[in-house]
Amino acid sequence: MSSSGHTPMRTPLGRVRGLGSAHSGTEHFFLQRVTALANLLLMIAFVGIVICLAGSTYEHARSVIGNPLVAVVLLLTLLSVSIHMRLGMQVVIEDYVHTEGTKVLLIIANTFFTTAIALAGAFAIIKISVGG
């Protein structure tokens, strides 16, 4: 029994899983931390690539991005940053937008925006890496 005198409606398993009203609280929190760690590691490689390309010619930059290892690092960075960005903006929207309809529309727009950014970036990296 809770302090207010009524029995909680959630099962013990629901309380352990940490699922809130959206049924994804712990998973969302965990994924945000995993992408943050991935971003940290991938950004080290990304900054290294940018430093190596600083001051180089366009042809040299294309050849470096054409390297499969470099292209994969760039694609993984783009994927991880995009997921992390979507999750972070979703938290901001959920915390600061109080009108339910507006909140839903903004979360949908956030998902479409981050997906579009990720796809556009992936297209550019793949196009450059295959020599298109």
Rosetta silent file (secondary structure, phi, psi, omega in degrees, C-alpha in Angstrom):
SEQUENCE: MSSSGHTPMRTPLGRVRGLGSAHSGTEHFFLQRVTALANLLLMIAFVGIVICLAGSTYEHARSVIGNPLVAVVLLLTLLSVSIHMRLGMQVVIEDYVHTEGTKVLLIIANTFFTTAIALAGAFAIIKISVGG
SCORE:     score description
SCORE:     0.000 S_00000001
   1 L     0.000  139.405  179.370    0.000    0.000    0.000 S_00000001
   2 L   -83.981  171.899 -178.379    1.258    3.450   -0.804 S_00000001
   3 L   -65.603  -21.047 -179.123    1.324    6.373    1.622 S_00000001
   4 L   -84.453   -1.496  174.986   -1.861    7.783    0.077 S_00000001
   5 L    94.115    4.072  177.407   -3.809    4.711    1.167 S_00000001
   6 L  -122.373  156.318 -178.910   -4.332    2.983   -2.186 S_00000001
   7 L   -80.896  134.901  179.243   -2.596    0.037   -3.815 S_00000001
   8 L   -63.064  145.090 -177.705   -0.378    0.884   -6.797 S_00000001
   9 L   -82.086  -18.838 -178.629   -1.802   -0.205  -10.153 S_00000001
  10 L   -82.952  145.622  177.512    1.565   -1.260  -11.594 S_00000001
  11 L   -76.122  162.602  176.576    2.842   -4.770  -11.111 S_00000001
  12 H   -57.929  -36.834  178.604    6.187   -5.362   -9.396 S_00000001
  13 H   -64.478  -40.958  177.639    7.642   -6.292  -12.808 S_00000001
  14 H   -62.579  -39.252  178.652    6.427   -2.985  -14.274 S_00000001
  15 H   -68.066  -38.899  179.525    8.040   -1.068  -11.428 S_00000001
  16 H   -67.469  -40.650  179.719   11.351   -2.932  -11.870 S_00000001
  17 H   -67.810  -20.654  178.086   11.383   -2.331  -15.625 S_00000001
  18 L    73.799   26.020 -177.625   10.918    1.384  -14.956 S_00000001
  19 L   -80.452  122.722  176.857    8.294    1.776  -17.616 S_00000001
  20 L   -89.680 -157.033 -176.570    6.457    5.068  -17.397 S_00000001
  21 L   -66.245  -25.564  178.791    3.367    6.156  -19.260 S_00000001
  22 L   -87.464   -5.793  178.483    5.195    5.911  -22.600 S_00000001
  23 L    61.099   30.074  179.092    6.336    2.358  -21.711 S_00000001
  24 L  -149.442   23.073 -174.028    9.918    3.035  -22.761 S_00000001
  25 H   -57.720  -54.803 -176.723   11.574    5.000  -19.956 S_00000001
  26 H   -68.900  -40.941  179.513   14.539    2.769  -19.179 S_00000001
  27 H   -61.635  -43.184  179.203   15.100    1.765  -22.798 S_00000001
  28 H   -62.420  -47.336  179.572   15.125    5.417  -23.898 S_00000001
  29 H   -59.495  -46.936 -178.156   17.532    6.368  -21.095 S_00000001
  30 H   -64.306  -45.589 -179.346   19.833    3.438  -21.889 S_00000001
  31 H   -63.605  -36.914  177.717   19.860    4.083  -25.654 S_00000001
  32 H   -63.936  -39.134  179.076   20.667    7.743  -25.074 S_00000001
  33 H   -71.302  -37.809  179.136   23.685    6.741  -22.932 S_00000001
  34 H   -65.283  -44.545  179.222   24.853    4.116  -25.438 S_00000001
  35 H   -67.040  -32.480  176.875   24.713    6.598  -28.323 S_00000001
  36 H   -63.780  -43.677  178.083   26.546    9.177  -26.193 S_00000001
  37 H   -65.637  -43.409  177.626   29.374    6.687  -25.612 S_00000001
  38 H   -61.142  -41.998  178.862   29.405    5.702  -29.294 S_00000001
  39 H   -60.163  -41.513 -179.640   29.488    9.394  -30.245 S_00000001
  40 H   -59.536  -48.694 -178.413   32.483    9.958  -28.000 S_00000001
  41 H   -69.069  -44.380 -178.415   34.458    7.147  -29.610 S_00000001
  42 H   -68.408  -33.799  179.979   33.323    7.865  -33.167 S_00000001
  43 H   -67.357  -29.454  175.267   33.970   11.600  -32.844 S_00000001
  44 H   -62.006  -46.505  177.796   37.605   10.894  -32.014 S_00000001
  45 H   -65.923  -42.468 -179.293   37.931    9.078  -35.345 S_00000001
  46 H   -60.652  -46.583  179.073   35.828   11.726  -37.126 S_00000001
  47 H   -63.486  -37.994  176.226   37.984   14.600  -35.845 S_00000001
  48 H   -60.474  -42.426  177.692   41.085   12.640  -36.882 S_00000001
  49 H   -63.464  -45.313 -179.542   39.684   12.304  -40.411 S_00000001
  50 H   -62.271  -42.274  178.775   38.843   16.023  -40.549 S_00000001
  51 H   -62.950  -41.648  178.657   42.327   16.967  -39.333 S_00000001
  52 H   -64.701  -31.019 -177.849   43.909   14.722  -41.971 S_00000001
  53 H   -89.092  -11.450 -178.341   41.770   16.329  -44.668 S_00000001
  54 L   -60.323  124.559  178.096   42.351   19.927  -43.539 S_00000001
  55 L    80.972    1.166 -179.657   44.023   21.848  -46.350 S_00000001
  56 L   -83.581  167.574  178.336   43.917   18.924  -48.767 S_00000001
  57 L   -76.950  163.432  177.679   42.655   19.058  -52.311 S_00000001
  58 H   -59.046  -43.024 -179.120   39.142   18.051  -53.307 S_00000001
  59 H   -63.697  -40.552  178.808   40.492   14.982  -55.107 S_00000001
  60 H   -66.273  -42.105  178.456   42.450   13.863  -52.046 S_00000001
  61 H   -61.034  -43.114  177.752   39.402   14.325  -49.805 S_00000001
  62 H   -62.240  -39.735 -179.271   37.287   12.239  -52.201 S_00000001
  63 H   -68.841  -36.902  177.813   39.901    9.498  -52.241 S_00000001
  64 H   -67.000  -46.550  178.720   40.096    9.415  -48.435 S_00000001
  65 H   -65.777  -25.613  176.581   36.297    9.276  -48.079 S_00000001
  66 L   -70.659  -16.295  175.855   36.358    6.582  -50.775 S_00000001
  67 L   -66.290  126.431 -176.434   38.317    4.342  -48.413 S_00000001
  68 H   -56.358  -38.138  179.869   35.786    1.777  -47.109 S_00000001
  69 H   -64.522  -43.631  179.274   37.021    2.065  -43.507 S_00000001
  70 H   -65.191  -43.888  179.712   36.695    5.860  -43.547 S_00000001
  71 H   -61.694  -40.995  179.351   33.245    5.673  -45.181 S_00000001
  72 H   -65.973  -42.172  177.479   32.040    3.188  -42.550 S_00000001
  73 H   -60.658  -43.797  178.941   33.335    5.388  -39.710 S_00000001
  74 H   -63.917  -42.629  179.323   31.547    8.397  -41.229 S_00000001
  75 H   -65.497  -42.456  178.024   28.309    6.425  -41.689 S_00000001
  76 H   -64.394  -39.774  177.429   28.421    5.052  -38.130 S_00000001
  77 H   -62.080  -47.037  179.393   29.079    8.538  -36.775 S_00000001
  78 H   -60.055  -44.208  179.314   26.168    9.943  -38.750 S_00000001
  79 H   -63.087  -48.951 -177.528   23.847    7.144  -37.568 S_00000001
  80 H   -64.820  -43.662  179.921   24.834    7.453  -33.913 S_00000001
  81 H   -64.734  -40.485 -179.360   24.656   11.264  -33.868 S_00000001
  82 H   -64.944  -43.830  178.138   21.259   11.225  -35.610 S_00000001
  83 H   -63.833  -44.634 -179.834   19.773    8.729  -33.149 S_00000001
  84 H   -62.545  -40.683  178.942   21.214   10.650  -30.208 S_00000001
  85 H   -63.256  -43.834  179.679   19.868   13.927  -31.609 S_00000001
  86 H   -62.200  -44.635 -179.474   16.379   12.452  -32.046 S_00000001
  87 H   -64.624  -43.669 -179.685   16.346   11.062  -28.507 S_00000001
  88 H   -63.919  -44.485  178.484   17.620   14.298  -26.977 S_00000001
  89 H   -66.886  -33.618  177.479   15.113   16.482  -28.801 S_00000001
  90 H   -62.922  -41.124  177.992   12.322   14.086  -27.875 S_00000001
  91 H   -62.264  -44.089  179.292   13.181   14.525  -24.190 S_00000001
  92 H   -61.506  -45.696  179.282   13.151   18.317  -24.595 S_00000001
  93 H   -61.283  -47.351 -178.795    9.787   18.181  -26.384 S_00000001
  94 H   -63.473  -33.897 -177.235    8.272   15.852  -23.776 S_00000001
  95 H   -80.666  -32.429 -170.185    9.534   18.003  -20.905 S_00000001
  96 H  -114.489   -9.640  176.424    8.644   21.463  -22.210 S_00000001
  97 L  -104.425  120.236 -171.868    5.649   21.093  -24.537 S_00000001
  98 L  -103.439  -13.536  176.980    2.509   20.612  -22.485 S_00000001
  99 L   -85.256  121.873 -172.061   -0.209   20.525  -25.142 S_00000001
 100 H   -59.206  -45.756 -179.474   -0.664   16.876  -26.118 S_00000001
 101 H   -62.803  -44.129  178.216   -1.476   17.444  -29.811 S_00000001
 102 H   -63.944  -40.780  179.763    1.438   19.820  -30.305 S_00000001
 103 H   -60.097  -46.620 -179.737    3.734   17.431  -28.467 S_00000001
 104 H   -62.445  -45.079  179.308    2.786   14.529  -30.760 S_00000001
 105 H   -61.950  -41.292  179.762    3.243   16.658  -33.894 S_00000001
 106 H   -67.982  -37.107  177.577    6.643   17.878  -32.730 S_00000001
 107 H   -66.357  -40.149  176.793    7.819   14.360  -31.907 S_00000001
 108 H   -64.947  -45.540  178.752    6.743   13.203  -35.381 S_00000001
 109 H   -61.053  -40.331  177.750    8.457   16.215  -36.990 S_00000001
 110 H   -60.085  -44.585  179.487   11.581   15.496  -34.937 S_00000001
 111 H   -64.227  -45.948  179.011   11.645   11.913  -36.177 S_00000001
 112 H   -63.112  -43.098 -178.609   11.159   12.952  -39.815 S_00000001
 113 H   -62.102  -49.640 -177.935   13.807   15.694  -39.549 S_00000001
 114 H   -66.844  -35.153  177.018   16.491   13.487  -38.009 S_00000001
 115 H   -66.136  -42.837  179.105   15.716   10.686  -40.466 S_00000001
 116 H   -62.893  -42.862  178.154   15.982   13.102  -43.410 S_00000001
 117 H   -61.679  -46.396 -179.502   19.306   14.449  -42.133 S_00000001
 118 H   -63.257  -43.734 -179.426   20.682   10.943  -41.644 S_00000001
 119 H   -67.553  -40.591  178.597   19.540    9.752  -45.075 S_00000001
 120 H   -63.664  -44.072  178.356   20.871   12.841  -46.863 S_00000001
 121 H   -65.283  -42.486  179.035   24.239   12.486  -45.148 S_00000001
 122 H   -63.652  -41.247  177.832   24.387    8.742  -45.804 S_00000001
 123 H   -59.483  -45.587 -178.919   23.535    9.319  -49.469 S_00000001
 124 H   -63.146  -45.130 -179.224   26.343   11.873  -49.786 S_00000001
 125 H   -63.816  -45.084 -179.103   28.906    9.628  -48.078 S_00000001
 126 H   -65.568  -42.246  179.396   27.932    6.592  -50.150 S_00000001
 127 H   -60.842  -44.541  178.557   27.906    8.604  -53.381 S_00000001
 128 H   -67.881  -41.172 -174.499   31.386    9.967  -52.690 S_00000001
 129 H   -70.538  -26.230  178.362   32.751    6.640  -51.471 S_00000001
 130 L   -95.667    2.045  174.803   31.686    4.700  -54.580 S_00000001
 131 L    83.624   23.765 -177.864   33.000    7.437  -56.873 S_00000001
 132 L   -80.902    0.000    0.000   29.654    8.754  -58.107 S_00000001
